[in-house]
Amino acid sequence: MIRRIGIVGARGHVGSELIRLFASHPRFELAFVSSRERAGQKLSDHEPDYEGDLSYVSHGPDEAAGQGVDALVLALPNGKAAPFVAAVDARAPDTCIVDLSADYRFDDGWYYGLPELTRDRYAGQRRISNPGCYATAMQLVVAPMLDALAGPVQCFGVSGYSGAGTTPSDKNDVELLRDNLMPYALTNHIHEREVTRQLGHEVQFLPHVAPHFRGLTITANMPLAAVFELDQIVARYRERYAGEPLVRVVEGTPWVSRIASRHDVELGGFTLSPDGRRLVAVATEDNLLKGAATQALQNLNIAFGFDEMAGIPVAERNT
């Protein structure tokens, strides 16, 4: 059975990736794509992978809720989701909502959809909060060591400027970013709070923006409560993510340039201090894909009982 999907916020970088994924999905089809700036323009004029005849619309909350879709994907900036959620709650409560903003990541009434870590918590919820891009990488790199940590984890993060969205700002100004690395929100970043809450362990996050367009890297510094050997560390990661097609444990140090336009996360660069009580590990991820659109598709596949990897190109594993 084909399920109909609506996207609100379709003009952004993530919206474009969502359109590309849905255009080739065997069980989902796009019912509408909403963008105020592009209303009336043909979708195919902006998205070459889309071959249908849809045009962009400009649906407000009530209009979006009244379209009879099976699922609504909200690809909106933080703070904009609530009116759409309220309209769906009132008019079509059985509609599945996947929210890509941070608006419901701290709401226990919503399923937090990081499948590799939380799929066993899914019990048919129709309200799904997609994790943040940085938060996905941080949780995946820290989780295998969670029971062995001796104190707060420090995560140094660098992202391409696509993570700042399309609204002009210093963080996506290519002239300001040229030959530059731009620190920002160095305490109390929302992803810091998100990861600390989800893992139940303090994570300190230091984000930066770099001049490249897409892809992020996390270097995680983890104090350990016991002495470890390197082979024990690698074995933990391989065991934890065995059978996970979107997590690769690699022998070397992951490079962000190699993860661009890929749907998985790479974990590697495992380095122990001489006393075996401090681990440094690296995670890389495409912030627009596994950090957003790909993960949303994973969550929708789970919600509708499809194969979790349906419509997601999976590269050959290299572990």
C-alpha positions in Angstrom: 0.0 0.0 0.0 1.3 3.4 -1.0 1.4 6.0 1.8 1.1 9.7 1.0 3.5 12.2 2.5 3.4 16.0 2.9 6.4 18.1 3.6 6.3 21.6 5.2 9.4 23.6 4.8 10.5 22.0 1.5 12.7 24.8 0.2 15.6 24.2 2.6 18.6 22.0 2.2 17.0 19.2 4.2 13.7 19.6 2.4 15.5 19.0 -0.9 17.1 15.8 0.4 13.7 14.6 1.6 12.1 15.2 -1.8 15.0 13.2 -3.4 14.5 10.3 -1.0 10.7 10.2 -1.3 10.9 10.5 -5.1 12.6 7.1 -5.3 10.9 5.3 -2.4 8.9 2.2 -3.3 6.1 2.8 -0.8 5.9 6.5 -0.2 4.7 9.2 -2.6 4.6 12.9 -2.2 1.2 14.4 -1.8 2.3 18.0 -1.4 5.4 20.1 -0.7 4.9 23.4 1.0 7.2 26.5 0.6 6.0 30.1 0.8 8.9 31.3 -1.3 8.3 28.8 -4.1 4.5 28.6 -4.1 3.2 27.9 -7.6 6.6 26.9 -9.0 7.1 23.4 -10.4 8.9 21.0 -8.1 10.8 19.5 -11.0 12.3 22.8 -11.9 14.1 22.8 -8.6 14.6 19.1 -7.9 15.9 17.2 -11.0 15.4 13.8 -9.3 11.6 14.4 -9.0 9.8 13.5 -12.2 6.1 14.1 -11.2 3.9 17.1 -11.8 3.6 18.6 -8.4 4.1 22.3 -7.8 5.0 23.9 -4.5 2.1 25.1 -2.4 2.0 27.4 0.6 0.0 25.6 3.2 -0.6 27.0 6.7 -1.3 24.7 9.6 -5.0 24.1 8.9 -4.4 23.5 5.2 -1.6 21.1 5.8 -3.6 19.2 8.4 -6.6 18.9 6.0 -4.8 17.3 3.1 -5.5 13.7 4.2 -1.9 12.6 4.1 -0.6 9.6 6.0 2.4 11.5 7.3 3.5 15.1 7.7 7.2 15.9 7.8 8.0 19.3 9.4 11.3 20.6 8.1 10.9 24.0 9.7 13.2 26.2 11.9 13.1 25.7 15.6 10.0 27.2 17.2 7.7 26.9 14.2 6.3 23.4 14.6 3.6 23.9 17.3 0.8 25.4 15.1 1.1 22.5 12.6 1.1 19.9 15.4 -1.9 21.5 17.0 -3.8 21.6 13.7 -3.1 17.9 13.1 -4.0 17.0 16.6 -7.4 18.7 16.1 -8.2 17.7 12.5 -6.3 14.4 11.8 -4.8 13.0 14.9 -4.0 9.7 13.3 -1.6 11.4 10.9 2.0 10.5 11.6 4.2 13.6 12.2 8.0 13.6 12.0 9.4 16.9 13.3 12.9 17.7 12.3 13.3 20.7 14.6 14.2 20.6 18.3 10.7 21.6 19.4 9.7 18.2 20.7 13.0 16.5 21.5 12.5 17.2 25.2 8.8 16.1 25.2 8.2 12.6 26.8 5.0 12.4 24.8 7.0 12.1 21.6 9.1 9.2 20.4 12.7 10.2 20.0 13.7 8.6 16.8 17.4 7.6 16.7 16.7 4.0 15.5 20.1 2.5 16.3 19.7 3.4 19.9 15.9 3.9 20.4 14.0 1.6 18.0 13.1 -0.8 20.9 11.2 2.1 22.4 8.9 2.5 19.4 5.4 1.3 20.2 3.3 2.8 17.4 3.7 6.5 18.4 2.4 8.9 15.7 4.5 11.8 17.0 8.2 11.4 16.2 10.9 13.8 17.0 13.9 13.5 14.7 17.3 13.9 16.6 19.6 16.8 15.8 22.5 16.3 13.4 25.3 16.8 15.9 23.3 15.0 18.5 23.0 11.9 16.3 26.8 11.6 15.8 27.6 12.4 19.5 25.2 9.7 20.8 26.4 7.1 18.4 30.1 7.7 19.3 29.5 7.8 23.1 26.9 5.1 23.6 29.2 2.0 23.4 31.3 3.4 26.3 28.4 4.8 28.4 28.8 2.2 31.2 32.6 2.8 31.4 32.7 6.6 31.7 34.3 8.4 34.6 33.2 11.9 34.0 31.8 14.4 31.5 32.5 13.7 27.8 33.8 16.6 25.8 32.8 16.7 22.1 34.5 19.1 19.7 32.3 19.5 16.7 32.8 21.0 13.2 30.0 21.3 10.7 29.6 22.5 7.1 27.6 25.7 6.8 24.5 23.9 5.4 23.8 23.1 9.0 23.0 26.8 9.5 20.1 26.6 7.0 19.2 29.0 4.2 18.3 32.1 6.2 21.4 34.4 5.9 23.6 34.6 8.9 27.3 34.8 9.8 27.3 31.0 10.1 26.4 30.5 6.4 28.1 33.5 4.9 30.8 32.0 2.6 32.9 35.1 2.7 33.1 35.2 6.4 33.8 31.5 6.5 36.5 31.5 3.9 39.8 30.4 5.5 38.0 30.5 8.9 36.7 28.3 11.6 33.8 29.9 13.5 33.0 28.9 17.1 29.5 29.5 18.4 27.2 28.6 21.3 30.1 27.1 23.3 28.0 26.3 26.4 24.4 25.2 26.8 24.0 24.4 23.0 20.6 22.7 22.4 22.4 19.6 21.2 24.5 19.5 24.4 21.3 19.4 26.4 19.7 16.9 24.0 22.5 14.4 24.2 23.0 14.8 27.9 19.3 14.1 28.4 19.1 11.1 26.1 22.3 9.4 27.3 21.7 10.3 31.0 25.3 11.4 31.2 26.9 14.9 31.0 28.2 15.8 27.5 30.0 19.1 26.9 29.7 20.3 23.3 31.9 22.8 21.5 30.4 23.5 18.0 32.2 25.2 15.1 31.3 26.0 11.5 33.8 25.5 8.7 33.8 26.7 5.1 32.7 23.3 3.5 29.0 22.9 2.6 28.0 19.6 4.1 29.2 17.0 6.6 30.2 17.2 10.2 32.8 15.7 12.5 32.8 15.0 16.2 35.9 14.4 18.2 34.9 12.9 21.6 37.1 12.9 24.6 36.0 10.2 27.1 37.5 9.7 30.6 37.3 6.0 31.5 36.6 4.5 34.9 38.8 1.5 34.3 41.9 0.6 32.2 41.1 -0.5 28.7 43.2 -2.0 25.8 42.5 -0.7 22.3 41.2 -4.0 21.0 38.6 -4.1 23.8 37.5 -0.6 22.7 37.1 -1.6 19.0 35.4 -4.8 20.0 32.8 -2.8 22.0 32.0 -0.6 19.0 31.9 -3.5 16.5 29.6 -5.5 18.8 27.3 -2.6 19.5 26.7 -1.8 15.9 26.9 -5.2 14.3 24.1 -5.4 11.8 23.5 -1.7 11.7 23.8 -0.7 7.9 24.1 3.0 8.7 26.9 2.8 11.2 30.4 1.9 10.1 33.3 1.2 12.5 36.5 1.9 10.6 40.1 1.2 11.3 41.5 4.7 10.6 40.3 8.1 11.4 37.1 9.2 9.6 37.3 12.2 7.3 34.4 14.5 6.8 35.1 14.8 3.1 34.5 11.1 2.7 31.0 11.1 4.4 29.5 13.9 2.2 26.3 12.7 0.4 26.5 9.3 2.2 23.7 8.0 4.4 25.8 6.4 7.1 27.9 7.5 10.1 31.6 6.5 10.4 33.1 5.9 13.8 36.9 5.5 14.2 40.1 7.2 15.1 40.1 5.2 18.4 43.0 6.4 20.5 43.8 5.6 24.1 46.0 7.5 26.5 49.2 5.7 27.7 47.4 4.8 31.0 44.4 3.3 29.2 41.9 5.6 31.0 41.1 8.2 28.4 39.6 7.4 25.0 39.3 9.7 22.0 37.1 8.7 19.2 35.8 10.4 16.0 32.4 10.3 14.3 31.6 11.8 10.9 28.2 12.2 9.3 26.4 14.0 6.5 24.3 16.5 8.5 21.6 16.7 5.8 21.2 12.9 5.5 21.8 10.7 8.5 21.7 13.9 10.5 18.2 14.8 9.2 16.5 13.4 6.0 17.8 9.8 6.0 16.9 9.5 9.7 13.4 10.9 9.1 12.9 8.2 6.4 14.2 5.5 8.8 11.6 6.7 11.3 8.8 6.7 8.8 9.7 3.3 7.5 9.5 2.0 11.1 6.2 3.8 11.7 4.5 2.2 8.7 5.9 -1.2 9.1 8.2 -1.1 6.1 11.8 -2.3 5.9 13.8 0.3 7.9 16.2 0.7 5.0 13.6 1.0 2.2 14.5 3.8 -0.1 17.9 4.4 1.6 20.9 3.6 -0.6 23.3 1.6 1.6 27.0 1.6 0.6 29.0 -1.6 1.0 30.2 -1.9 4.5 33.9 -1.4 5.3 34.5 -2.4 8.9 
